[in-house]
Amino acid sequence: MVFPFKASPKLRPLLADPTRPFIHRDLSWLQFNARVLAEADLDTNPLLERVKFLSISSSNLDEFFMIRMAALGRSIAGALRKNDEPQLRRLRRIRSVILGSVEQVIRHQAKTLELLTPKLSEEGIHIISDPRATGTSYALGKQLFNERVLPELVAPTPYAPNQLTLLENVQMAAIFEASNLWVKLPRKLKSVMSIRDDATGSVYIFFLDWLLATYLAPAFNVEGDPVILRLTRDSDVTVELEEEDTESIPDVVLTSLRTRERGRPMRLQYHGKPSRDLLRFSHEALKLNPQQIFEAPATVGLHRLWSVLNEVPEEISSKPGLTHAKFTPLVPALISAAPNIFELLQKSDVLLHHPYDSFDSYVQFIRAAAQDTAVTSIQQTVYRMDALSPVIDLLKQAAQTGKAVRVLIELRARFDELNNLRLTDELRKAGIEVYFGFGKLKLHAKIALITRLENGVERYYTHLSTGNYHAVTARLYTDLAILSANQDIGEDARHFFEAVRKSEIPSSFKRLVPAPMKLHRRIIQLIDAEIAAAKDGKPARIFGKVNSLVDEEVIERLYGASQSGVKIDLVVRGACSLVPGVRGLSENIRVISIIDRFLEHSRIYYFESSKALYLSSADWMPRNFFSRLELAYPVLDDAIYRYLVSVVIPTYLADTVKSHELTSDGTWETPHPVEGAKPIRSQFYLEELTRNEYEGTPLDAPGR
């Protein structure tokens, strides 16, 4: 499709192809990570929240190299094999822009850490990164090193300076160039450690590379200061399960996971002062582009800083200005006051808005099913689930009482593969049937189905969610879920579980919209319906809230809708390839991103002329449309529909505190406060609504 488009000078470097209006997804993702890092610079955020955002920006960057840079490397290799010079030039240009941006981010992170360190010290939290540290810092660091680091190390061994292939098999190492010795650092060593000073009550936080630089040489009587190297590998494990029987699938996944430890090197970070020869030998041995070798001026362990903050004692962390006010999710009174949750759902659907509504609401749903003698079966999906989830024990209890319990688990959920393998084993030992995603299709749908025998007739109760059945992330992510006794939805859910158990692609539904068979087509149809309405002079509007928007066909249709006069509002947390606000192309499209205390994770699709409102587990990405088992579910309850359309959607769009808006030149701008106007912070407002039991909203109707 051809669009009237000429890129502005600022926008041009961000485009995958300068002649087409699509921002490269990886460059857009780096912009998202920059928005995360920007939160660490805001003195309006609590101090420990700022440290959290700094650490998250670093761990995000790790995963970016493990997955996205690895994919880009494979694309470049493919273009080389095909002798596709134009594509090769484009990809190399993108790689160069990415690596240049990463260099800027690393410097920004170091400056932010330098800015935050003295502020933390004033509160009794000392981050030690100065090699000249003395006194208490030095003594406590030495204690940590001797107790928790040194026992895990073996003595330095020789290496030949021009044969650094030894790095291929490690994640972290300390190199003593002056002595031609090296020490392999075990994976179980934490990158960040803390210790408390009993005399003052203060907490001292040490990065592993600082401990090594300070104490390693004296411990082994080695000359010189070590250079600390940290290697990031390709971790994108691809497992296809075309012809595997159910029993052998866990072994296939486990075998494939072993390739992650031997993945192709994607980035080398160093802390210290390596010689040019060491850097040259490193990039030659690891087959890295020199641009993929980065100095970590602060530390190579910044990605783990957030985890150690959990060790800060409450008497320090509870000081004013260090954290947000304590947040306690609540079970809606509608559920907690109901004698029987199934009778409650027969009257109306129930909306759960996490984290404001507690995940315990879902736990109570499963507990009721496990204990109810009329319930004959419980089925649910698992993409990510915390190991200590109470849901696991409830499913076991249900199985022990003779109920049919079936769980569909995605063993290939990235970085949760081992957790899900352990869960599979645990559930099977309890007599629970376990099935998996199949072929190339990852099982990403979030759905649970309760079957209950009522007066001799089977009735269905479903839980559909945009987020995982994970009690920990349910306190950190915003997600929407609906509990429903709608029997059409229940029939669809039953069909979904039956199909996946048979390794068949679900397709024939009354209400639910599945991927990969129908979701993409349905989104296109709904956009086209808004275009037709606009051309007929009828009200036409589209709202989409997703984590990522990179599917080019959907974006092209949205451009066409804008050209037809359809008003389009998009809330996109992460990568967004669409360019809004371009005259003649997308001037009717507005794109914002919200970065706040909780990770925005819910997906909402709304099409005004069709009166279609869907919640979903799927982003608008090719992988969600075509490579995953996903579900979009319609909001059929009138009160919930009106609440989402008239309250939740406008609240997101009105945010003036934590929103960022994408401009036509590809940059993101924060809103300028209007003098005299009350600031609106969407997450705080929605939390307050929940605490007030939705007073004054469509969910406040009598009888609900």
MIVEX-778744 format. One line per 5 residues: their letters; for each residue x, y, z of C-alpha. Coordinates in pm, whole numbers, plus 50000, padded with zeros to 5 digits. Example, Ala and Ser with C-alpha at 12.3 -4.5 7.8 and 13.67 -1.06 7.14 Angstrom:
2
AS	51230:49550:50780; 51367:49894:50714
// end
This chain:
704
MVFPF	50000:50000:50000; 50134:50345:49906; 50095:50636:50147; 50170:51008:50101; 50476:51025:50321
KASPK	50803:51211:50355; 51003:51150:50669; 51125:51445:50872; 51501:51459:50944; 51443:51346:51305
LRPLL	51218:51059:51202; 51428:50922:50916; 51693:50739:51128; 51416:50558:51318; 51251:50406:51011
ADPTR	51302:50049:50898; 51283:50182:50540; 51308:50563:50487; 51041:50548:50217; 50774:50381:50435
PFIHR	50598:50512:50751; 50700:50238:50993; 50935:50300:51286; 51173:50008:51333; 51040:49805:51626
DLSWL	51379:49773:51798; 51449:50145:51780; 51100:50211:51915; 51165:49964:52196; 51485:50150:52286
QFNAR	51274:50465:52310; 51046:50280:52553; 51345:50183:52764; 51457:50546:52760; 51115:50639:52904
VLAEA	51172:50385:53181; 51517:50529:53253; 51372:50882:53253; 51159:50782:53554; 51484:50729:53747
DLDTN	51572:51094:53688; 51244:51236:53820; 51278:51376:54169; 50898:51361:54197; 50932:50981:54221
PLLER	51020:50821:54556; 51393:50757:54583; 51382:50377:54587; 51135:50384:54297; 51395:50576:54100
VKFLS	51652:50306:54175; 51398:50045:54065; 51347:50214:53728; 51725:50245:53681; 51772:49876:53748
ISSSN	51479:49777:53524; 51624:49980:53236; 51942:49773:53268; 51770:49433:53289; 51552:49536:52993
LDEFF	51869:49605:52796; 52006:49262:52886; 51698:49093:52744; 51711:49319:52438; 52056:49183:52352
MIRMA	51958:48825:52436; 51653:48831:52209; 51624:49125:51972; 51992:49179:51887; 52022:48805:51841
ALGRS	51732:48814:51594; 51889:49109:51410; 52216:48916:51389; 52034:48623:51229; 51867:48857:50980
IAGAL	52205:49004:50884; 52346:48653:50841; 52049:48564:50620; 52100:48871:50401; 52467:48777:50365
RKNDE	52378:48425:50254; 52136:48561:49994; 52377:48834:49877; 52093:49083:49934; 52302:49402:49942
PQLRR	52013:49653:49985; 51872:49457:50280; 52220:49410:50424; 52284:49785:50414; 51950:49857:50583
LRRIR	52009:49603:50858; 52364:49718:50924; 52244:50077:50942; 51980:49978:51195; 52238:49785:51398
SVILG	52472:50083:51399; 52193:50317:51517; 52091:50067:51787; 52443:50020:51921; 52501:50396:51921
SVEQV	52180:50442:52119; 52283:50171:52365; 52614:50349:52426; 52423:50665:52519; 52193:50468:52751
IRHQA	52488:50314:52935; 52642:50655:52997; 52302:50786:53110; 52263:50496:53353; 52608:50560:53504
KTLEL	52528:50929:53555; 52193:50844:53712; 52356:50601:53954; 52612:50868:54040; 52326:51113:54105
LTPKL	52126:50873:54323; 52414:50734:54531; 52463:51034:54765; 52086:51073:54806; 52063:50709:54915
SEEGI	52357:50751:55153; 52170:51027:55332; 51898:50771:55405; 52135:50501:55532; 52161:50305:55207
HIISD	52521:50310:55083; 52595:50191:54728; 52969:50134:54714; 53134:50182:54375; 53427:50412:54458
PRATG	53757:50215:54445; 53900:50454:54703; 53650:50346:54968; 53797:50308:55316; 53685:50254:55674
TSYAL	53348:50087:55724; 53286:50041:55351; 53618:49865:55303; 53577:49645:55610; 53221:49537:55528
GKQLF	53313:49475:55166; 53600:49252:55273; 53366:49061:55504; 53121:49004:55219; 53399:48898:54984
NERVL	53548:48651:55231; 53213:48501:55333; 53014:48494:55009; 53251:48532:54716; 53589:48377:54790
PELVA	53453:48031:54889; 53294:48002:54543; 53613:48078:54349; 53901:47863:54230; 54255:47995:54206
PTPYA	54345:48193:53892; 54466:47984:53598; 54696:48085:53310; 54570:48186:52967; 54736:48284:52642
PNQLT	54657:48650:52562; 54579:48572:52198; 54359:48271:52280; 54059:48405:52466; 53826:48136:52334
LLENV	53798:48040:52701; 53542:48322:52727; 53305:48128:52503; 53207:47903:52793; 53159:48160:53068
QMAAI	52918:48435:53163; 53155:48637:53383; 53531:48629:53430; 53809:48829:53594; 54121:48878:53379
FEASN	54461:48970:53527; 54647:49096:53221; 54971:49168:53405; 54996:48804:53508; 54810:48635:53219
LWVKL	54574:48475:53469; 54199:48451:53477; 53922:48346:53717; 53592:48204:53600; 53304:48346:53805
PRKLK	53030:48093:53888; 52677:48177:53774; 52543:48140:54127; 52746:48438:54245; 52512:48734:54285
SVMSI	52600:49048:54089; 52487:49266:54380; 52510:49191:54752; 52418:49375:55068; 52532:49372:55428
RDDAT	52412:49563:55731; 52635:49766:55960; 52529:49660:56309; 52676:49975:56462; 52464:50222:56266
GSVYI	52185:50011:56115; 52281:50134:55768; 52280:49903:55467; 52583:49874:55240; 52530:49752:54884
FFLDW	52827:49617:54688; 52852:49525:54322; 53040:49203:54253; 53280:49370:54010; 53380:49621:54280
LLATY	53439:49342:54532; 53656:49158:54282; 53849:49467:54179; 53923:49546:54543; 53988:49211:54711
LAPAF	54057:48946:54445; 54425:49020:54376; 54531:49022:54744; 54330:48703:54809; 54532:48510:54551
NVEGD	54853:48712:54575; 54825:48821:54211; 54975:49138:54065; 54764:49408:53903; 54396:49497:53897
PVILR	54149:49261:53731; 53927:49346:53437; 53576:49209:53493; 53408:49074:53179; 53040:48986:53146
LTRDS	52906:48811:52839; 52546:48829:52715; 52437:48546:52486; 52166:48471:52233; 51894:48327:52458
DVTVE	51612:48297:52207; 51550:47925:52229; 51321:47804:51950; 51141:47478:52018; 50893:47336:51769
LEEED	50677:47049:51889; 50531:46922:51563; 50537:46545:51612; 50617:46503:51978; 50383:46302:52197
TESIP	50271:46468:52517; 50494:46256:52742; 50816:46343:52558; 50758:46719:52521; 50919:46814:52857
DVVLT	51238:46626:52764; 51249:46798:52424; 51215:47141:52586; 51475:47062:52853; 51724:46947:52590
SLRTR	51667:47263:52385; 51725:47482:52691; 52081:47358:52717; 52158:47549:52397; 52089:47876:52583
ERGRP	52407:47835:52789; 52602:47796:52465; 52421:48071:52277; 52610:48295:52038; 52781:48589:52214
MRLQY	52585:48910:52160; 52751:49163:52393; 53063:49190:52607; 53069:49434:52899; 53384:49519:53085
HGKPS	53460:49698:53409; 53817:49809:53469; 54098:49916:53238; 54164:49655:52970; 54440:49696:52715
RDLLR	54357:49741:52349; 54498:49395:52286; 54259:49238:52537; 53960:49404:52370; 54083:49307:52024
FSHEA	54146:48946:52122; 53806:48936:52292; 53604:49050:51993; 53802:48821:51760; 53760:48517:51987
LKLNP	53390:48583:52043; 53321:48694:51684; 53175:49022:51805; 53152:49349:51621; 53373:49599:51813
QQIFE	53054:49803:51868; 52917:49511:52070; 53184:49558:52337; 53081:49813:52599; 53252:49969:52893
APATV	53036:49958:53205; 53163:50270:53380; 52950:50209:53687; 52912:49831:53708; 52818:49525:53505
GLHRL	52567:49435:53778; 52320:49721:53751; 52049:49484:53628; 52037:49316:53972; 52026:49629:54186
WSVLN	51647:49622:54223; 51648:49272:54372; 51886:49366:54653; 51665:49660:54752; 51425:49402:54893
EVPEE	51688:49344:55163; 51665:49704:55286; 51505:49686:55632; 51158:49832:55669; 51269:50092:55923
ISSKP	51474:50247:55643; 51251:50181:55340; 50942:50312:55521; 51093:50658:55563; 50892:50935:55389
GLTHA	50994:50987:55029; 51166:50652:54979; 50877:50443:54849; 50515:50483:54752; 50256:50455:55025
KFTPL	50194:50091:55109; 49954:49938:54860; 49716:49656:54955; 49497:49511:54679; 49143:49436:54792
VPALI	48898:49161:54708; 48586:49338:54573; 48306:49351:54828; 48084:49196:54562; 48289:48875:54588
SAAPN	48387:48876:54955; 48024:48927:55064; 47879:48663:54831; 47775:48336:55005; 47814:48154:54673
IFELL	48027:48294:54392; 47848:48087:54130; 47509:48230:54226; 47668:48576:54214; 47789:48520:53858
QKSDV	47447:48397:53748; 47323:48753:53815; 47601:48943:53637; 47960:48926:53524; 48230:49058:53758
LLHHP	48519:49278:53644; 48858:49249:53814; 49107:49530:53761; 49447:49424:53887; 49646:49520:54084
YDSFD	49376:49738:54243; 49153:49431:54280; 49337:49150:54454; 49444:48831:54277; 49285:48659:54577
SYVQF	48956:48718:54394; 49063:48454:54142; 49197:48230:54418; 48854:48242:54585; 48694:48145:54253
IRAAA	48918:47837:54226; 48877:47757:54598; 48499:47762:54559; 48528:47528:54262; 48765:47292:54445
QDTAV	48530:47267:54746; 48193:47264:54567; 48055:46911:54529; 47854:47018:54223; 48170:47111:54031
TSIQQ	48281:46829:53802; 48588:46980:53635; 48840:47264:53653; 49052:47362:53354; 49296:47648:53319
TVYRM	49594:47770:53119; 49936:47860:53257; 50190:48078:53080; 50364:48211:53392; 50273:48114:53748
DALSP	50459:48174:54073; 50594:47856:54233; 50415:47922:54563; 50077:48006:54413; 49785:47890:54630
VIDLL	49612:47795:54305; 49847:47495:54273; 49737:47345:54605; 49371:47411:54526; 49401:47228:54194
KQAAQ	49562:46935:54377; 49280:46933:54633; 49024:46930:54355; 49194:46635:54187; 49206:46444:54518
TGKAV	48828:46478:54556; 48767:46318:54218; 48717:46628:54005; 48863:46626:53655; 49145:46881:53661
RVLIE	49328:46974:53341; 49599:47235:53299; 49735:47362:52968; 50093:47479:53026; 50322:47662:52787
LRARF	50663:47509:52850; 50831:47758:52616; 50739:48076:52808; 51068:48262:52777; 51286:48242:53091
DELNN	51008:48053:53273; 51072:47721:53100; 51230:47551:53404; 50957:47680:53636; 50691:47539:53405
LRLTD	50873:47207:53371; 50882:47176:53751; 50513:47271:53770; 50429:47007:53509; 50600:46739:53715
ELRKA	50432:46855:54037; 50083:46859:53884; 50120:46522:53715; 50231:46361:54041; 49906:46493:54193
GIEVY	49699:46319:53926; 49628:46631:53721; 49617:46606:53342; 49872:46838:53180; 49883:46939:52814
FGFGK	50101:47183:52621; 50118:47431:52338; 50207:47258:52015; 50394:47306:51688; 50513:47663:51650
LKLHA	50220:47792:51855; 50293:47915:52205; 49992:47894:52438; 49948:48256:52552; 49572:48270:52622
KIALI	49468:48332:52983; 49149:48140:53058; 48998:47913:53323; 48678:47709:53298; 48468:47560:53577
TRLEN	48203:47303:53485; 47924:47262:53739; 47630:47023:53742; 47309:47215:53822; 46975:47031:53818
GVERY	47129:46766:53597; 47256:47021:53344; 47617:47126:53292; 47676:47498:53341; 47999:47683:53269
YTHLS	48179:47956:53463; 48479:48121:53303; 48761:48349:53402; 48923:48537:53114; 49221:48765:53171
TGNYH	49470:48987:52993; 49741:48877:53238; 49905:48572:53388; 49786:48357:53678; 50080:48487:53879
AVTAR	50014:48623:54228; 50337:48825:54236; 50304:49007:53904; 49932:49057:53973; 50049:49311:54234
LYTDL	50287:49480:53989; 50106:49475:53652; 49777:49632:53548; 49546:49372:53397; 49175:49324:53338
AILSA	48980:49004:53392; 48616:48902:53376; 48437:48629:53569; 48131:48520:53376; 47849:48267:53371
NQDIG	47765:48347:53007; 47703:48005:52853; 47813:48100:52501; 48148:48205:52646; 48156:47883:52848
EDARH	48085:47668:52541; 48365:47846:52357; 48599:47788:52651; 48514:47418:52656; 48587:47397:52284
FFEAV	48917:47581:52332; 49040:47338:52598; 48928:47034:52399; 49102:47154:52084; 49434:47235:52251
RKSEI	49432:46902:52435; 49411:46736:52094; 49683:46966:51951; 49424:47122:51721; 49392:47493:51644
PSSFK	49069:47625:51800; 48849:47807:51550; 48469:47764:51572; 48354:48000:51845; 48032:48189:51911
RLVPA	48185:48474:52111; 48558:48435:52165; 48798:48540:51891; 49102:48312:51870; 49446:48350:51722
PMKLH	49596:48231:51497; 49278:48158:51301; 49063:48470:51334; 49193:48749:51555; 49396:48936:51293
RRIIQ	49112:48915:51041; 48862:49033:51304; 49072:49339:51393; 49098:49430:51024; 48721:49384:50979
LIDAE	48645:49608:51276; 48879:49881:51149; 48713:49857:50807; 48371:49892:50972; 48484:50219:51134
IAAAK	48610:50341:50796; 48271:50263:50639; 48090:50441:50923; 48308:50751:50884; 48243:50761:50511
DGKPA	47869:50745:50585; 47900:51041:50821; 47839:50831:51132; 48043:50850:51455; 48359:50645:51410
RIFGK	48630:50592:51666; 48895:50335:51756; 49072:50288:52088; 49350:50037:52136; 49558:49967:52443
VNSLV	49840:49720:52384; 50196:49654:52493; 50329:49664:52137; 50197:49776:51798; 50419:49653:51516
DEEVI	50194:49459:51277; 50224:49645:50948; 49889:49537:50803; 49702:49662:51110; 49903:49986:51100
ERLYG	49825:50033:50730; 49454:49989:50804; 49478:50241:51088; 49642:50489:50849; 49355:50429:50607
ASQSG	49105:50484:50887; 49271:50812:50980; 49255:50927:50619; 48882:50846:50624; 48825:51063:50930
VKIDL	48816:50796:51201; 48941:50931:51535; 49198:50690:51677; 49350:50687:52026; 49620:50435:52110
VVRGA	49791:50360:52441; 50107:50165:52360; 50344:50087:52644; 50639:49956:52445; 50734:49933:52078
CSLVP	50513:50129:51837; 50591:50125:51465; 50303:50358:51375; 50385:50725:51310; 50097:50951:51427
GVRGL	50013:51308:51336; 50146:51309:50978; 49937:51535:50754; 49740:51338:50496; 49835:51008:50659
SENIR	49776:50988:51032; 49667:51329:51161; 49364:51166:51328; 49579:50926:51530; 49711:50998:51878
VISII	49957:50764:52051; 50050:50783:52419; 50250:50561:52653; 50206:50543:53031; 50504:50457:53252
DRFLE	50416:50455:53621; 50433:50257:53942; 50263:49953:53788; 50354:49801:53453; 50069:49866:53209
HSRIY	49982:49521:53076; 49609:49512:52994; 49493:49500:52631; 49170:49673:52531; 49021:49702:52180
YFESS	48724:49933:52125; 48542:50010:51799; 48266:50266:51845; 48040:50218:51542; 48035:49840:51590
KALYL	47991:49879:51966; 48262:49613:51990; 48472:49607:52305; 48725:49329:52357; 48982:49244:52622
SSADW	49268:49018:52524; 49600:48856:52601; 49725:48957:52255; 49927:49255:52142; 49905:49382:51785
MPRNF	50214:49197:51669; 50261:48928:51402; 50373:48676:51666; 50049:48721:51863; 49831:48705:51555
FSRLE	49999:48410:51382; 50238:48225:51617; 50046:48202:51942; 49727:48056:52078; 49549:48372:52195
LAYPV	49198:48478:52285; 49012:48806:52264; 48689:48810:52458; 48396:49050:52419; 48265:49255:52708
LDDAI	47899:49151:52715; 47791:49280:53056; 47633:49622:53003; 47761:49782:53325; 48119:49660:53268
YRYLV	48100:49777:52906; 47986:50125:53009; 48245:50144:53288; 48534:50060:53056; 48415:50291:52777
SVVIP	48307:50587:52990; 48558:50567:53277; 48868:50354:53216; 48944:50453:52857; 48895:50830:52916
TYLAD	49108:50808:53232; 49404:50667:53043; 49372:50929:52771; 49346:51213:53023; 49668:51125:53211
TVKSH	49880:51440:53243; 50137:51309:53492; 50278:50979:53364; 50190:50984:52995; 50425:51041:52703
ELTSD	50297:51130:52356; 50450:51015:52027; 50498:51299:51779; 50509:51296:51400; 50891:51319:51403
GTWET	50923:51001:51609; 51010:51163:51942; 50817:51121:52265; 50707:51427:52460; 50573:51461:52813
PHPVE	50257:51671:52856; 50290:52033:52960; 50069:52100:53264; 49788:52343:53197; 49793:52626:53446
GAKPI	49513:52588:53698; 49416:52241:53574; 49415:51951:53818; 49681:51693:53727; 49545:51350:53638
RSQFY	49745:51036:53716; 49549:50746:53571; 49681:50470:53796; 49617:50667:54114; 49268:50760:53997
LEELT	49175:50402:53905; 49309:50276:54238; 49096:50531:54421; 48787:50426:54224; 48843:50065:54323
RNEYE	48888:50152:54691; 48563:50348:54679; 48389:50045:54527; 48332:50222:54194; 48105:50481:54354
GTPLD	47938:50700:54094; 48031:50473:53801; 47822:50223:53600; 47955:49948:53831; 47786:50119:54127
APGR	47440:50012:54012; 47207:49847:54268; 47212:49470:54265; 47570:49437:54146
// end
